[in-house]
Amino acid sequence: MRTASTSATATIEREGKFMPLKPRPGTVLVNVGYLLMRWSNGRWKNVVHRVVAPPAVGDLDKDETAPERYGIAFFSNPDSAAMIDPFPSCYDQTNPKRWKPINAGEFIQKKRVASQLS
């Protein structure tokens, strides 16, 4: 795997500003969604993020090029009847469940309606 020297992904920091992520050699960046965050009881976090064009490299007076990188967008939802409740390995007496169970289909439908209102 080729390691990029610059990132094309930025996340929102606590101050509400997008900050670039620094690539780590040999890693793959995976953004998990809200339902997977709930299934993992918060172990894996979803974040507000955006993908931006990496900065150009080369002579500004000549052809500029962006470093080669590959991004794959893949979206998947659980079955609409699935109840989203943390996996048993993600909670115990010292780390209790953080959220009540929710129905995946109802949650996704509410998100769709909310996105059409904004």
All heavy atoms as an XYZ file, in Angstrom:
928
protein
N       0.828     -1.164      0.000
C       0.000      0.000      0.000
C       0.880      1.238      0.000
O       1.807      1.347      0.769
C      -0.900     -0.016      1.234
C      -1.571      1.303      1.431
S      -2.939      1.319      2.450
C      -2.776      1.334      3.961
N       0.591      2.155     -0.859
C       1.337      3.412     -0.926
C       0.857      4.329      0.188
O      -0.319      4.516      0.404
C       1.093      4.070     -2.284
C       1.879      5.320     -2.471
C       1.595      5.867     -3.874
N       2.277      7.115     -4.053
C       1.780      8.277     -3.690
N       0.617      8.345     -3.114
N       2.455      9.385     -3.888
N       1.778      4.933      0.889
C       1.429      5.850      1.966
C       1.516      7.270      1.457
O       2.546      7.702      0.965
C       2.382      5.664      3.175
O       2.296      4.311      3.582
C       1.989      6.575      4.307
N       0.443      8.012      1.592
C       0.424      9.402      1.159
C       1.134     10.268      2.174
O       1.158      9.981      3.360
C      -1.014      9.869      0.992
N       1.719     11.359      1.688
C       2.370     12.292      2.605
C       1.401     13.376      3.047
O       1.655     14.099      3.985
C       3.587     12.929      1.931
O       3.170     13.608      0.765
N       0.269     13.485      2.349
C      -0.763     14.443      2.735
C      -2.099     13.735      2.732
O      -2.288     12.744      2.050
C      -0.824     15.642      1.763
O      -1.118     15.140      0.464
C       0.461     16.424      1.757
N      -3.029     14.257      3.497
C      -4.337     13.642      3.597
C      -5.357     14.437      2.822
O      -5.258     15.648      2.687
C      -4.759     13.566      5.062
O      -6.068     13.051      5.164
N      -6.365     13.746      2.328
C      -7.475     14.417      1.658
C      -8.711     14.393      2.544
O      -9.777     14.782      2.127
C      -7.766     13.741      0.333
N      -8.557     13.922      3.770
C      -9.674     13.854      4.688
C      -9.445     14.819      5.841
O      -8.349     14.937      6.356
C      -9.846     12.423      5.238
O      -9.996     11.533      4.145
C     -11.055     12.320      6.140
N     -10.512     15.495      6.212
C     -10.456     16.410      7.349
C     -11.623     16.095      8.274
O     -12.689     15.689      7.828
C     -10.530     17.865      6.878
N     -11.420     16.241      9.554
C     -12.488     16.022     10.523
C     -12.778     17.320     11.253
O     -11.947     18.218     11.294
C     -12.111     14.946     11.560
O     -10.977     15.383     12.289
C     -11.846     13.617     10.902
N     -13.949     17.376     11.858
C     -14.317     18.552     12.642
C     -13.731     18.390     14.038
O     -13.927     17.363     14.687
C     -15.841     18.692     12.733
C     -16.397     19.057     11.386
C     -16.234     19.679     13.800
C     -17.143     20.334     11.300
N     -13.008     19.382     14.470
C     -12.481     19.398     15.828
C     -13.525     19.997     16.758
O     -14.554     20.497     16.328
C     -11.185     20.218     15.868
C     -10.049     19.591     15.085
C      -9.555     18.305     15.689
O      -9.443     18.203     16.924
O      -9.268     17.379     14.922
N     -13.261     19.982     18.024
C     -14.227     20.484     19.007
C     -14.587     21.952     18.800
O     -15.665     22.390     19.119
C     -13.677     20.283     20.411
C     -13.657     18.834     20.789
C     -13.296     18.631     22.238
N     -13.365     17.219     22.522
C     -12.460     16.555     23.177
N     -11.412     17.176     23.664
N     -12.591     15.278     23.391
N     -13.696     22.727     18.229
C     -13.961     24.143     18.006
C     -14.849     24.369     16.785
O     -15.169     25.503     16.450
C     -12.649     24.926     17.818
C     -11.724     24.896     19.008
C     -10.886     23.625     19.074
O     -10.487     23.088     18.015
O     -10.648     23.147     20.191
N     -15.230     23.299     16.086
C     -16.091     23.433     14.925
C     -15.357     23.719     13.631
O     -15.972     24.061     12.634
N     -14.047     23.582     13.615
C     -13.260     23.817     12.410
C     -12.772     22.484     11.858
O     -12.469     21.563     12.596
C     -12.044     24.701     12.721
C     -12.405     26.076     13.222
C     -11.150     26.852     13.552
C     -11.494     28.218     14.118
N     -10.298     28.968     14.479
N     -12.676     22.407     10.527
C     -12.123     21.203      9.910
C     -10.605     21.232     10.037
O      -9.964     22.246      9.776
C     -12.496     21.118      8.430
C     -13.892     20.621      8.208
C     -14.910     21.499      7.908
C     -14.180     19.267      8.299
C     -16.199     21.036      7.696
C     -15.465     18.804      8.092
C     -16.474     19.693      7.792
N     -10.044     20.121     10.454
C      -8.602     19.989     10.606
C      -8.149     18.780      9.784
O      -8.788     17.732      9.825
C      -8.223     19.766     12.073
C      -8.731     20.849     13.016
S      -8.060     22.474     12.673
C      -6.378     22.228     13.162
N      -7.047     18.912      9.034
C      -6.595     17.769      8.235
C      -6.093     16.629      9.129
O      -5.566     16.859     10.211
C      -5.451     18.341      7.402
C      -5.001     19.559      8.133
C      -6.193     20.075      8.892
N      -6.309     15.423      8.674
C      -5.777     14.253      9.371
C      -4.371     13.982      8.854
O      -4.113     14.103      7.661
C      -6.651     13.028      9.104
C      -8.059     13.084      9.651
C      -8.840     11.852      9.208
C      -8.035     13.170     11.163
N      -3.485     13.618      9.743
C      -2.127     13.268      9.333
C      -2.084     11.774      9.039
O      -2.411     10.966      9.889
C      -1.134     13.624     10.439
C      -1.041     15.110     10.683
C      -0.053     15.421     11.777
C      -0.029     16.921     12.038
N       0.828     17.260     13.157
N      -1.688     11.400      7.815
C      -1.638      9.979      7.486
C      -0.602      9.234      8.323
O       0.432      9.788      8.673
C      -1.248      9.951      6.012
C      -1.091     11.348      5.568
C      -1.265     12.249      6.741
N      -0.925      7.996      8.648
C       0.012      7.123      9.355
C       0.420      6.014      8.389
O      -0.443      5.370      7.793
C      -0.638      6.523     10.595
C      -0.931      7.546     11.652
C      -1.493      6.886     12.881
N      -1.850      7.887     13.866
C      -2.464      7.621     14.985
N      -2.817      6.376     15.275
N      -2.752      8.578     15.827
N       1.703      5.787      8.243
C       2.164      4.753      7.303
C       1.520      3.395      7.584
O       1.375      2.992      8.735
C       3.674      4.701      7.542
C       4.002      6.050      8.109
C       2.800      6.453      8.928
N       1.101      2.730      6.506
C       0.568      1.379      6.618
C      -0.844      1.290      7.159
O      -1.272      0.219      7.573
N      -1.581      2.397      7.200
C      -2.932      2.357      7.750
C      -3.979      2.625      6.679
O      -3.689      3.180      5.631
C      -3.116      3.397      8.873
O      -2.926      4.709      8.334
C      -2.148      3.168     10.011
N      -5.184      2.231      6.988
C      -6.348      2.500      6.157
C      -7.335      3.252      7.030
O      -7.607      2.855      8.168
C      -6.983      1.187      5.648
C      -8.278      1.458      4.896
C      -6.009      0.419      4.786
N      -7.858      4.341      6.518
C      -8.818      5.143      7.263
C     -10.223      4.638      6.963
O     -10.623      4.532      5.816
C      -8.706      6.619      6.862
C      -9.720      7.562      7.482
C      -9.522      7.657      8.989
C      -9.611      8.926      6.835
N     -10.978      4.323      8.011
C     -12.353      3.864      7.869
C     -13.227      4.757      8.732
O     -12.983      4.898      9.934
C     -12.512      2.393      8.320
C     -13.967      1.953      8.236
C     -11.619      1.487      7.495
N     -14.210      5.373      8.125
C     -15.155      6.189      8.883
C     -16.381      5.339      9.164
O     -17.020      4.835      8.248
C     -15.547      7.439      8.089
C     -16.497      8.307      8.883
O     -16.237      8.633     10.031
N     -17.605      8.656      8.276
N     -16.687      5.146     10.426
C     -17.870      4.367     10.785
C     -19.043      5.320     10.989
O     -18.869      6.470     11.354
C     -17.642      3.512     12.045
C     -16.480      2.575     11.849
C     -17.447      4.346     13.284
N     -20.214      4.837     10.741
C     -21.411      5.643     10.907
C     -21.970      5.552     12.318
O     -21.455      4.862     13.199
N     -23.059      6.252     12.494
C     -23.687      6.377     13.804
C     -24.155      5.024     14.351
O     -23.978      4.743     15.530
C     -24.865      7.351     13.710
C     -25.512      7.633     15.032
C     -24.904      8.475     15.963
C     -26.731      7.066     15.366
C     -25.488      8.735     17.184
C     -27.324      7.316     16.581
C     -26.708      8.159     17.483
O     -27.295      8.401     18.695
N     -24.747      4.190     13.503
C     -25.256      2.917     14.004
C     -24.124      1.993     14.443
O     -24.239      1.318     15.472
C     -26.144      2.245     12.957
C     -27.437      2.997     12.639
C     -28.220      2.289     11.538
C     -28.296      3.170     13.879
N     -23.021      1.969     13.717
C     -21.887      1.145     14.129
C     -21.271      1.685     15.415
O     -20.803      0.914     16.259
C     -20.840      1.051     13.022
C     -19.717      0.049     13.239
C     -20.245     -1.340     13.565
C     -18.828     -0.018     12.019
N     -21.305      2.999     15.589
C     -20.831      3.565     16.851
C     -21.694      3.043     18.005
O     -21.179      2.668     19.055
C     -20.883      5.093     16.815
C     -20.373      5.730     18.103
S     -20.511      7.519     18.135
C     -22.275      7.725     18.357
N     -22.986      2.984     17.797
C     -23.878      2.485     18.852
C     -23.682      0.988     19.077
O     -23.702      0.520     20.215
C     -25.326      2.795     18.513
C     -25.634      4.288     18.664
C     -27.065      4.581     18.395
N     -27.929      4.085     19.443
C     -28.841      4.811     20.070
N     -29.005      6.073     19.746
N     -29.606      4.273     20.997
N     -23.502      0.225     17.986
C     -23.257     -1.210     18.140
C     -21.983     -1.459     18.940
O     -21.896     -2.417     19.700
C     -23.136     -1.881     16.780
C     -24.345     -2.649     16.343
C     -25.227     -3.316     17.136
C     -24.787     -2.856     15.008
N     -26.193     -3.918     16.377
C     -25.958     -3.642     15.062
C     -24.318     -2.442     13.779
C     -26.647     -4.048     13.926
C     -25.008     -2.841     12.651
C     -26.164     -3.633     12.727
N     -20.982     -0.605     18.763
C     -19.706     -0.796     19.475
C     -19.712     -0.108     20.845
O     -18.688     -0.077     21.515
C     -18.539     -0.271     18.637
O     -18.532      1.141     18.617
N     -20.857      0.448     21.237
C     -20.993      1.145     22.524
C     -20.011      2.313     22.638
O     -19.488      2.609     23.694
C     -20.825      0.172     23.699
C     -21.445      0.708     24.978
O     -22.472      1.369     24.956
N     -20.806      0.421     26.103
N     -19.741      2.952     21.503
C     -18.850      4.106     21.503
C     -17.377      3.784     21.343
O     -16.548      4.679     21.282
N     -17.038      2.500     21.250
C     -15.629      2.118     21.059
C     -15.114      2.681     19.739
O     -14.008      3.182     19.650
C     -15.489      0.595     21.085
C     -14.057      0.122     20.878
C     -13.947     -1.378     20.894
N     -14.337     -1.892     22.204
C     -14.491     -3.179     22.479
N     -14.319     -4.091     21.544
N     -14.842     -3.576     23.673
N     -15.926      2.558     18.692
C     -15.612      3.155     17.392
C     -16.490      4.384     17.253
O     -17.702      4.320     17.446
C     -15.880      2.180     16.254
C     -15.118      0.896     16.404
C     -13.806      0.754     16.737
C     -15.625     -0.415     16.247
N     -13.468     -0.574     16.783
C     -14.573     -1.314     16.488
C     -16.878     -0.925     15.916
C     -14.732     -2.692     16.393
C     -17.035     -2.286     15.836
C     -15.970     -3.153     16.068
N     -15.908      5.506     16.932
C     -16.638      6.762     16.896
C     -16.909      7.212     15.461
O     -16.052      7.111     14.612
C     -15.843      7.839     17.619
C     -15.458      7.416     19.034
C     -15.532      8.524     19.997
C     -15.128      8.185     21.395
N     -15.478      6.961     21.957
N     -18.120      7.708     15.263
C     -18.392      8.353     13.978
C     -18.030      9.823     14.132
O     -18.108     10.380     15.226
C     -19.856      8.170     13.556
C     -20.815      8.984     14.387
O     -20.653      9.131     15.594
N     -21.834      9.507     13.758
N     -17.583     10.426     13.069
C     -17.173     11.829     13.130
C     -17.704     12.575     11.910
O     -17.867     12.002     10.839
C     -15.632     11.997     13.191
C     -15.065     11.431     14.467
C     -14.958     11.370     11.990
N     -17.967     13.855     12.104
C     -18.284     14.707     10.967
C     -16.978     14.899     10.212
O     -15.946     15.221     10.805
C     -18.851     16.060     11.436
C     -19.071     16.995     10.262
C     -20.143     15.839     12.206
N     -17.008     14.671      8.919
C     -15.779     14.763      8.139
C     -16.103     15.231      6.730
O     -17.257     15.280      6.319
C     -15.065     13.408      8.094
C     -15.822     12.388      7.300
N     -16.960     11.765      7.783
C     -15.637     11.908      6.054
C     -17.415     10.933      6.869
N     -16.632     11.006      5.800
N     -15.073     15.576      6.013
C     -15.200     15.911      4.598
C     -13.944     15.443      3.891
O     -12.895     15.264      4.502
C     -15.408     17.408      4.393
C     -14.200     18.244      4.765
C     -14.458     19.707      4.540
N     -13.271     20.477      4.914
C     -13.209     21.781      4.854
N     -14.247     22.473      4.468
N     -12.102     22.402      5.191
N     -14.078     15.259      2.606
C     -12.936     14.875      1.781
C     -12.614     16.078      0.903
O     -13.496     16.656      0.281
C     -13.257     13.632      0.924
C     -12.093     13.290      0.018
C     -13.617     12.465      1.827
N     -11.365     16.465      0.899
C     -10.926     17.618      0.119
C      -9.820     17.178     -0.840
O      -9.176     16.155     -0.628
C     -10.407     18.751      1.035
C     -11.524     19.292      1.908
C      -9.262     18.276      1.901
N      -9.621     17.955     -1.869
C      -8.541     17.650     -2.811
C      -7.202     17.843     -2.110
O      -7.006     18.840     -1.415
C      -8.629     18.567     -4.025
N      -6.281     16.912     -2.265
C      -4.966     17.098     -1.649
C      -4.243     18.257     -2.323
O      -4.535     18.594     -3.474
C      -4.251     15.767     -1.892
C      -4.982     15.126     -3.015
C      -6.376     15.658     -3.001
N      -3.333     18.896     -1.618
C      -2.628     20.031     -2.214
C      -1.792     19.595     -3.416
O      -1.282     18.486     -3.477
C      -1.737     20.535     -1.079
C      -1.649     19.419     -0.110
C      -2.878     18.592     -0.272
N      -1.693     20.494     -4.389
C      -0.902     20.219     -5.587
C       0.575     20.205     -5.240
O       1.018     20.862     -4.309
C      -1.186     21.270     -6.652
N       1.313     19.432     -5.991
C       2.768     19.394     -5.832
C       3.396     19.743     -7.168
O       2.782     19.581     -8.213
C       3.265     18.010     -5.348
C       2.760     17.716     -3.968
C       2.862     16.918     -6.313
N       4.586     20.254     -7.141
C       5.274     20.582     -8.381
C       5.479     22.074     -8.522
O       5.188     22.860     -7.634
N       5.957     22.454     -9.666
C       6.248     23.847     -9.972
C       4.945     24.573    -10.281
O       4.183     24.179    -11.161
C       7.193     23.901    -11.177
C       7.721     25.297    -11.445
O       7.099     26.274    -10.981
O       8.757     25.393    -12.121
N       4.666     25.651     -9.563
C       3.426     26.386     -9.757
C       3.315     26.996    -11.146
O       2.221     27.243    -11.625
C       3.284     27.480     -8.693
C       3.143     26.998     -7.256
C       3.083     28.179     -6.298
C       1.902     26.130     -7.094
N       4.449     27.241    -11.804
C       4.414     27.831    -13.140
C       4.186     26.783    -14.225
O       3.933     27.117    -15.369
C       5.718     28.579    -13.435
C       5.887     29.783    -12.523
O       4.852     30.343    -12.094
O       7.039     30.148    -12.243
N       4.305     25.525    -13.874
C       4.134     24.444    -14.843
C       2.911     23.629    -14.445
O       2.097     24.063    -13.642
C       5.391     23.578    -14.868
C       6.615     24.341    -15.337
C       7.806     23.444    -15.414
C       9.009     24.270    -15.880
N      10.196     23.455    -15.969
N       2.809     22.476    -15.003
C       1.673     21.612    -14.669
C       1.723     21.203    -13.204
O       2.725     20.653    -12.736
C       1.686     20.346    -15.536
C       1.426     20.643    -16.993
O       0.725     21.639    -17.262
O       1.924     19.892    -17.851
N       0.644     21.488    -12.503
C       0.545     21.050    -11.112
C      -0.111     19.678    -11.094
O      -0.976     19.384    -11.911
C      -0.314     22.030    -10.307
C       0.305     23.394    -10.146
C      -0.580     24.314     -9.315
O      -1.665     23.887     -8.891
O      -0.175     25.455     -9.113
N       0.300     18.867    -10.180
C      -0.308     17.552    -10.050
C      -0.651     17.304     -8.594
O       0.001     17.825     -7.689
C       0.638     16.438    -10.534
O       1.839     16.488     -9.751
C       0.963     16.591    -12.001
N      -1.680     16.543     -8.381
C      -2.048     16.137     -7.026
C      -1.458     14.756     -6.786
O      -1.377     13.945     -7.712
C      -3.559     16.096     -6.879
N      -1.026     14.480     -5.581
C      -0.502     13.140     -5.300
C      -1.586     12.083     -5.562
O      -2.754     12.328     -5.327
C      -0.146     13.186     -3.814
C      -0.367     14.559     -3.355
C      -1.044     15.332     -4.417
N      -1.161     10.949     -6.055
C      -2.103      9.874     -6.326
C      -2.662      9.334     -5.022
O      -1.927      9.121     -4.061
C      -1.381      8.758     -7.080
C      -2.297      7.653     -7.526
C      -1.535      6.604     -8.309
O      -0.802      5.828     -7.662
O      -1.642      6.590     -9.540
N      -3.958      9.138     -4.999
C      -4.588      8.531     -3.837
C      -5.861      7.863     -4.298
O      -6.401      8.191     -5.345
C      -4.877      9.538     -2.734
C      -5.988     10.488     -3.063
C      -6.402     11.313     -1.842
N      -7.668     11.935     -2.083
C      -8.852     11.394     -1.836
N      -8.940     10.204     -1.322
N      -9.965     12.029     -2.103
N      -6.341      6.925     -3.517
C      -7.560      6.211     -3.847
C      -8.535      6.336     -2.689
O      -8.160      6.200     -1.532
C      -7.265      4.722     -4.104
C      -6.365      4.512     -5.288
C      -5.001      4.379     -5.112
C      -6.876      4.483     -6.575
C      -4.160      4.213     -6.198
C      -6.048      4.315     -7.670
C      -4.698      4.179     -7.472
O      -3.868      4.024     -8.546
N      -9.768      6.611     -3.017
C     -10.819      6.660     -2.019
C     -11.981      5.819     -2.491
O     -12.334      5.822     -3.670
N     -12.556      5.075     -1.597
C     -13.691      4.227     -1.927
C     -14.821      4.574     -0.971
O     -14.671      4.456      0.243
C     -13.346      2.728     -1.797
C     -12.183      2.366     -2.718
C     -14.566      1.871     -2.072
C     -11.632      0.979     -2.482
N     -15.931      5.037     -1.510
C     -17.109      5.300     -0.686
C     -18.006      4.074     -0.746
O     -18.363      3.601     -1.823
C     -17.840      6.529     -1.199
N     -18.328      3.550      0.405
C     -19.200      2.384      0.478
C     -20.172      2.620      1.619
O     -19.757      2.873      2.749
C     -18.382      1.111      0.735
C     -19.244     -0.113      0.890
C     -19.754     -0.758     -0.226
C     -19.540     -0.603      2.137
C     -20.555     -1.877     -0.095
C     -20.342     -1.728      2.286
C     -20.848     -2.366      1.167
N     -21.438      2.599      1.307
C     -22.456      2.824      2.323
C     -23.290      1.566      2.470
O     -23.645      0.929      1.485
C     -23.357      3.999      1.928
C     -22.614      5.283      1.785
C     -22.089      5.664      0.565
C     -22.405      6.105      2.884
C     -21.388      6.851      0.420
C     -21.704      7.285      2.763
C     -21.194      7.664      1.529
N     -23.596      1.227      3.689
C     -24.386      0.041      3.953
C     -25.244      0.297      5.182
O     -24.822      0.986      6.113
C     -23.456     -1.146      4.198
O     -24.202     -2.305      4.491
N     -26.440     -0.232      5.159
C     -27.335     -0.119      6.309
C     -27.749     -1.506      6.747
O     -27.883     -2.416      5.921
C     -28.584      0.684      5.947
C     -28.281      2.144      5.729
O     -27.527      2.738      6.474
N     -28.871      2.721      4.695
N     -27.997     -1.673      8.036
C     -28.500     -2.973      8.497
C     -29.936     -3.187      8.023
O     -30.595     -2.255      7.551
C     -28.435     -2.856     10.023
C     -28.432     -1.402     10.305
C     -27.822     -0.728      9.116
N     -30.415     -4.388      8.143
C     -31.808     -4.694      7.848
C     -32.703     -3.743      8.637
O     -32.413     -3.423      9.794
C     -32.093     -6.149      8.243
C     -33.480     -6.580      7.855
O     -34.415     -6.294      8.637
O     -33.635     -7.183      6.794
N     -33.777     -3.289      8.023
C     -34.630     -2.292      8.684
C     -35.269     -2.818      9.966
O     -35.647     -2.037     10.836
C     -35.709     -1.796      7.723
O     -36.547     -2.862      7.334
N     -35.368     -4.121     10.123
C     -35.944     -4.685     11.345
C     -34.913     -4.876     12.457
O     -35.267     -5.214     13.586
C     -36.615     -6.019     11.031
N     -33.637     -4.650     12.142
C     -32.574     -4.890     13.132
C     -32.674     -3.926     14.310
O     -32.925     -2.738     14.138
C     -31.206     -4.758     12.472
N     -32.479     -4.469     15.491
C     -32.391     -3.633     16.683
C     -30.918     -3.341     16.920
O     -30.086     -4.254     16.939
C     -32.995     -4.332     17.902
C     -34.509     -4.453     17.849
S     -35.379     -2.869     17.643
C     -35.024     -2.059     19.183
N     -30.600     -2.075     17.080
C     -29.219     -1.655     17.299
C     -29.004     -1.547     18.795
O     -29.498     -0.635     19.454
C     -28.922     -0.315     16.589
C     -29.334     -0.372     15.113
C     -27.456      0.062     16.762
C     -28.652     -1.438     14.291
N     -28.285     -2.499     19.317
C     -27.969     -2.606     20.738
C     -26.508     -3.040     20.793
O     -26.079     -3.849     19.969
C     -28.892     -3.654     21.376
C     -28.972     -3.559     22.882
O     -28.667     -2.482     23.433
O     -29.344     -4.564     23.512
N     -25.702     -2.519     21.714
C     -24.278     -2.855     21.710
C     -24.000     -4.360     21.714
O     -24.723     -5.135     22.335
C     -23.753     -2.215     22.995
C     -24.673     -1.085     23.245
C     -26.023     -1.573     22.787
N     -22.940     -4.727     20.984
C     -22.475     -6.109     20.990
C     -22.093     -6.481     22.425
O     -21.522     -5.655     23.154
C     -21.246     -6.275     20.091
C     -21.478     -5.897     18.650
C     -20.645     -4.977     18.036
C     -22.499     -6.462     17.910
C     -20.829     -4.627     16.701
C     -22.693     -6.122     16.577
C     -21.856     -5.197     15.974
N     -22.343     -7.713     22.860
C     -22.002     -8.110     24.233
C     -20.533     -7.889     24.595
O     -20.223     -7.599     25.753
C     -22.356     -9.602     24.268
C     -23.436     -9.743     23.234
C     -23.061     -8.771     22.143
N     -19.633     -7.976     23.615
C     -18.210     -7.784     23.917
C     -17.861     -6.306     24.126
O     -16.726     -5.992     24.497
C     -17.349     -8.358     22.796
O     -17.636     -7.688     21.579
N     -18.810     -5.405     23.913
C     -18.524     -3.970     24.000
C     -19.060     -3.310     25.267
O     -18.997     -2.083     25.400
C     -19.086     -3.254     22.770
S     -18.258     -3.739     21.240
N     -19.608     -4.090     26.176
C     -20.053     -3.522     27.448
C     -19.921     -4.557     28.556
O     -19.879     -5.751     28.300
C     -21.499     -2.996     27.355
C     -22.543     -4.081     27.148
C     -23.162     -4.691     28.240
C     -22.903     -4.488     25.875
C     -24.106     -5.680     28.057
C     -23.844     -5.476     25.681
C     -24.452     -6.061     26.773
O     -25.383     -7.046     26.585
N     -19.826     -4.075     29.769
C     -19.788     -4.932     30.959
C     -20.154     -4.069     32.164
O     -20.620     -2.938     32.003
C     -18.423     -5.607     31.127
C     -17.268     -4.627     31.201
O     -17.472     -3.460     31.615
O     -16.139     -5.016     30.856
N     -19.919     -4.568     33.367
C     -20.296     -3.818     34.574
C     -19.496     -2.529     34.723
O     -20.007     -1.537     35.226
C     -20.127     -4.690     35.819
C     -21.164     -5.777     35.900
C     -21.018     -6.609     37.152
O     -20.001     -6.562     37.841
N     -22.052     -7.380     37.465
N     -18.245     -2.529     34.271
C     -17.437     -1.310     34.389
C     -17.617     -0.376     33.197
O     -17.239      0.787     33.259
C     -15.935     -1.661     34.530
O     -15.516     -2.395     33.379
C     -15.687     -2.462     35.795
N     -18.169     -0.893     32.106
C     -18.432     -0.097     30.908
C     -19.861     -0.395     30.447
O     -20.069     -1.153     29.511
C     -17.415     -0.446     29.808
C     -17.620      0.391     28.575
O     -18.045      1.529     28.628
N     -17.330     -0.210     27.426
N     -20.869      0.196     31.108
C     -22.266     -0.129     30.790
C     -22.693      0.398     29.423
O     -22.008      1.228     28.817
C     -23.053      0.559     31.908
C     -22.164      1.651     32.387
C     -20.748      1.175     32.183
N     -23.838     -0.080     28.961
C     -24.401      0.390     27.701
C     -24.629      1.897     27.773
O     -25.145      2.408     28.767
C     -25.729     -0.295     27.404
C     -25.614     -1.760     27.110
C     -26.991     -2.335     26.797
C     -26.922     -3.826     26.548
N     -28.251     -4.378     26.184
N     -24.237      2.604     26.728
C     -24.360      4.067     26.704
C     -25.698      4.536     26.134
O     -26.105      5.666     26.370
C     -23.219      4.653     25.885
C     -21.861      4.360     26.515
C     -20.739      4.815     25.645
N     -20.728      6.285     25.583
C     -19.832      6.969     24.903
N     -18.887      6.335     24.229
N     -19.875      8.276     24.877
N     -26.356      3.696     25.329
C     -27.598      4.081     24.675
C     -28.630      2.975     24.799
O     -28.290      1.802     24.906
C     -27.369      4.359     23.193
C     -26.412      5.464     22.922
C     -26.673      6.804     22.991
C     -25.044      5.353     22.541
N     -25.557      7.523     22.673
C     -24.529      6.656     22.392
C     -24.189      4.280     22.310
C     -23.229      6.923     22.023
C     -22.885      4.538     21.939
C     -22.412      5.845     21.796
N     -29.894      3.354     24.713
C     -30.984      2.386     24.664
C     -31.027      1.794     23.256
O     -30.609      2.438     22.294
C     -32.315      3.074     24.969
C     -32.415      3.586     26.387
C     -33.751      4.286     26.591
C     -33.825      4.839     28.007
N     -35.077      5.587     28.228
N     -31.556      0.581     23.107
C     -31.678     -0.010     21.769
C     -32.578      0.852     20.872
O     -33.526      1.487     21.343
C     -32.335     -1.366     22.026
C     -32.075     -1.655     23.463
C     -32.017     -0.328     24.154
N     -32.247      0.882     19.574
C     -33.080      1.568     18.599
C     -33.298      0.660     17.397
O     -32.476     -0.219     17.112
C     -32.470      2.920     18.128
C     -31.093      2.704     17.485
C     -32.420      3.926     19.244
C     -30.524      3.952     16.834
N     -34.404      0.856     16.703
C     -34.705      0.111     15.499
C     -33.997      0.781     14.328
O     -34.148      1.994     14.121
C     -36.227      0.079     15.280
C     -36.587     -0.567     13.972
O     -36.616      0.096     12.946
N     -36.838     -1.859     14.016
N     -33.240      0.024     13.563
C     -32.452      0.586     12.464
C     -33.324      1.270     11.417
O     -33.023      2.379     10.979
C     -31.615     -0.514     11.809
N     -34.406      0.635     11.001
C     -35.268      1.214      9.976
C     -35.898      2.522     10.418
O     -35.959      3.489      9.638
N     -36.361      2.573     11.661
C     -36.960      3.807     12.170
C     -35.919      4.921     12.245
O     -36.193      6.068     11.891
C     -37.582      3.571     13.540
C     -38.812      2.687     13.506
C     -39.309      2.319     14.888
O     -38.815      2.883     15.899
O     -40.207      1.453     14.965
N     -34.709      4.575     12.680
C     -33.646      5.572     12.774
C     -33.301      6.128     11.389
O     -33.201      7.338     11.204
C     -32.392      4.971     13.426
C     -31.213      5.874     13.350
C     -31.079      6.921     14.240
C     -30.246      5.701     12.369
C     -29.995      7.780     14.162
C     -29.158      6.552     12.284
C     -29.034      7.593     13.189
N     -33.133      5.246     10.415
C     -32.760      5.684      9.068
C     -33.868      6.545      8.459
O     -33.593      7.564      7.820
C     -32.414      4.463      8.188
C     -31.123      3.810      8.703
C     -32.275      4.851      6.717
C     -30.855      2.435      8.163
N     -35.123      6.156      8.681
C     -36.233      6.952      8.150
C     -36.244      8.352      8.773
O     -36.440      9.344      8.072
C     -37.572      6.243      8.400
C     -38.753      6.959      7.799
C     -38.660      7.110      6.287
O     -38.072      6.293      5.589
N     -39.239      8.176      5.763
N     -36.000      8.459     10.067
C     -35.945      9.769     10.732
C     -34.805     10.613     10.169
O     -34.949     11.821      9.978
C     -35.789      9.601     12.244
C     -37.043      9.133     12.932
C     -36.802      8.955     14.421
C     -38.025      8.353     15.098
N     -37.796      8.095     16.524
N     -33.658      9.998      9.902
C     -32.528     10.722      9.323
C     -32.879     11.235      7.922
O     -32.519     12.354      7.567
C     -31.281      9.841      9.252
C     -30.696      9.454     10.586
C     -30.017     10.610     11.248
C     -28.647     10.816     10.667
N     -27.887     11.863     11.304
N     -33.565     10.407      7.125
C     -33.954     10.838      5.779
C     -34.907     12.038      5.830
O     -34.749     12.999      5.101
C     -34.603      9.686      5.023
C     -33.621      8.663      4.559
C     -34.302      7.589      3.719
N     -33.325      6.605      3.314
C     -33.548      5.307      3.289
N     -34.721      4.831      3.635
N     -32.606      4.477      2.913
N     -35.896     11.953      6.714
C     -36.853     13.047      6.848
C     -36.133     14.310      7.306
O     -36.341     15.396      6.759
C     -37.988     12.668      7.827
C     -38.822     13.875      8.199
C     -38.854     11.573      7.228
N     -35.243     14.187      8.284
C     -34.512     15.348      8.808
C     -33.629     15.971      7.722
O     -33.505     17.182      7.652
C     -33.670     14.948     10.012
N     -33.028     15.131      6.855
C     -32.152     15.683      5.812
C     -32.954     16.428      4.745
O     -32.429     17.338      4.115
C     -31.314     14.584      5.171
O     -32.125     13.730      4.385
N     -34.191     16.085      4.558
C     -35.026     16.772      3.574
C     -35.561     18.095      4.133
O     -35.925     18.981      3.381
C     -36.178     15.881      3.138
C     -35.706     14.670      2.365
C     -36.806     13.653      2.111
O     -37.932     13.823      2.551
N     -36.463     12.588      1.403
N     -35.606     18.216      5.450
C     -36.096     19.444      6.072
C     -35.031     20.524      6.140
O     -35.348     21.704      6.221
C     -36.623     19.156      7.483
C     -37.837     18.222      7.565
C     -38.175     17.950      9.012
C     -39.036     18.823      6.836
N     -33.776     20.114      6.121
C     -32.714     21.114      6.261
C     -32.242     21.654      4.943
O     -32.651     21.342      3.907
C     -31.533     20.523      7.011
O     -31.082     19.339      6.412
